Structures are given as structure tokens and as C-alpha cells.
Amino acid sequence: MPEDRPFREWPLEQLAEQAILHVANRAVLDGLAAEVAHRPGTRARALLARLQRLQEEAGAAPRGMAVADLRDLLASAAGEIVRLRAALATAQARLAAAGEQDDPGPHRRVYLTPDAPAWLVSEVRRAFRRRYHPDSHANAGRRGRAEEVFKRAEAVFAEIETRG
């Protein structure tokens, strides 16, 4: 694969929707703009212009906010992060006590439910193969990581097949 384009298969409408959802995230906007730059057509050029405007605005502080207000906002966000981390730790402790975290089962390791139909399991397996097959990665570092994920996924799907 000559270049890495994670959004290659996404339609323009989905790229535009993601831009709206991640308007403050410069890295996401950069990735979306890089993909849209590869697309032909008037709609793609219009979306690229919109993404470039959003990229320029993403780095700027919210309009009309003083430095003290921004510091207060960051402090409250930090407090919210601490509260959410504590809630996450509590939830993980409950799961561990219930024994659900010990063996999530093979289906959960490939983002399926245990009652998933056979056709869905085979489609997800094909998707994993397409995405993580080592031969589809030109970069040696990514190829190694993809090979690890590919082998683990194949082992999980083999376990799902044996369990029936």
C-alpha cells in the first residue's frame, strides 16, 4: 500500500459529519483534509475549503474568553476528569468482583456478542483479514503490528469456530 489513508472508504458526507463532531480537534481535521484532498469533484473542493477554515479556527482560543475564564474552564475540566476516573475505577472493581472481567469470551475480543449469527462472524473475520493482513502494509513497523493483531484475531476466530 503506497500510503496510509484510514478514511479512504468513507463517503464525503461521513467525512463532513466527522468534521462537525471533531471541530476542535486539529489532528482529526488534518486527517480529514488530507483524505478530502485526494477526492475529485466540486463537493470535495467545497468540503476541503470548509475543513481548512475549521483547521484555522481549531487552534484559536474560544472567542471572547479571558485568560482567567480559560483557566477556570480548564480547572473544572480537570476536576471532571478526576471524577470520571474514580467512577471508572469503581465500575472496573465491580466487574472484577462479579467475575465478568476474567474471561470476556472469544466473541468480545473481536467486538461481537456471543449470540452473533454465523454470517456476521464470517464478515467480521473478513474485515479483520482485510484490515490487518501483513501483506497490505508497506511500512515494516506497521506490518509487524498488523501481523500480531492478525494472528490474535485468527486465533480468536478459530476458537469461536471450535465452540460452535
N, C-alpha and C positions, 0 to 999 in steps of 0.2 A: 504494500500500500504506500503510494508516494507521499502522502501527507495525512495527518490526523485531522479529521473533520467529524467531531462527535454529533453534530446537528445535521449531517448530510441528508438524512432521510426525512427530516421534519419539513412539513409544508410551510409556506410563508406565513400563513395565519397563525400557526403554532409558535413560530419564531416571534411574531409580533406580540402574541399573548404573553410569552415568557419575558419579553422586554418590559411589558407593563408590570408584570409581577415582580420583577427584579430591577426596578427603575433606579434604585440607589446602589446597586452592586456593579461596580465598574468592571470587574473581571467577567461577569456574565454578559454584560453589554458588549465587551470587547470580543468575546467568543461568538456572540450572535452576529455582530457586524462582520466579523471575518467570514462567517458562513454566507451571509447575505451578499457579500462582495463577489462570491463565486456564481451567484444566480443571475441569469439573463432576464430581461424584461423591465417594463415600466414600473410594475408593482414592486419589484425587488429594488430598483433605484430609489423609489419613494421611501421604502422601509429603511434602506441604508441611510438616507438623509435624516430620517427621524431618529435612527439609532445614534448617528453622530451627534445630533443635538442633545440626546439623552446622555451620551458619554461626557459631553462638555459640562452638563449640569450635575452629573453624578459626583464629581469631585468637590463641588462647591458646598459650603455650609447652607443649611436651610435659610431662606431669605428672611430678614427681619429679626433674627435671633442674636442676642448679645452673647458675648463670651460667657458671662455668668450663667445665662439661661442654658447654654450648651453644657456647661459643667454640671448644672443641676440635672439636666436630662441624662447625662452620662452616669451620674451618681445613682439616679433612680433605676437606670437600666442595669447597673452593676448589682444593685440590691435585688432586682427581679431575677437576675442570673443566679445569685446565691440561693434565693428561694426555690427556683426551679431545680437546681442541682440537688437540694435537700429533698425535694419531692421525688426526684428520680431515684435517689439512693433509697428512700423509703419503699418505693414501688419495687425496686430490684430486690430488696431484702424480703418483701412479701413473696415475690416469685420464687426466690431461693428456698424460703420456708415451705412453700407449697410443693416444691419439687418439680415445678414446671421448667425451670431453667436448666436442670441437669441434662435432660435428653429432649431436645425440641423435635426430634424425629427427622427423617431424611427430607420429607416434603418441605418443612420450614426452612431448611438450609438452601433451598433453591426457590424460595418465595412462593410456595404453593401451599394449599391446605391439604390435609390428609384425604379429604373426600373429592379431590380434583379428578375429573374424568380422564381416561387414558389418552384421548386425543389432545387434551391440554398439556399433559405431561410430555407427550412427544413433541408438541410445538415449542414448549419451553426448552426442551433439550436441544432442538434445532437452533433456537435463538442463542442459547449458550454456546453452541458449537460455532455458529457464525461469528459471534462477538469475540470469543476467546481462543479461537484456533490459532496456534503459534505461527502458522504459515501466513496468516493475514497481517502480521505485524513486521514491519521492516526494521524498526529500532530494536537493537539487541536487548536493551533493558526492559522494554515493554514486552518483547517476545518471551523473556523469561518469566515475567509476572503473569502474562497471559497463559503460559504453559502450566504454571502452578494452579491457577484458577480452573483451567480446562480439565486438568487431571482430577481435581477435587470434585468438580461438577459431574464428571463422568462416573466417578466412584459413587456419588450420591444417587445418580440416576440408575446405576446398576443395583444399588441397594433397594431402591423403590421397585424395580422390576422383580427382584427376588421376593420381596414381601408380598407382591401381587396386588 
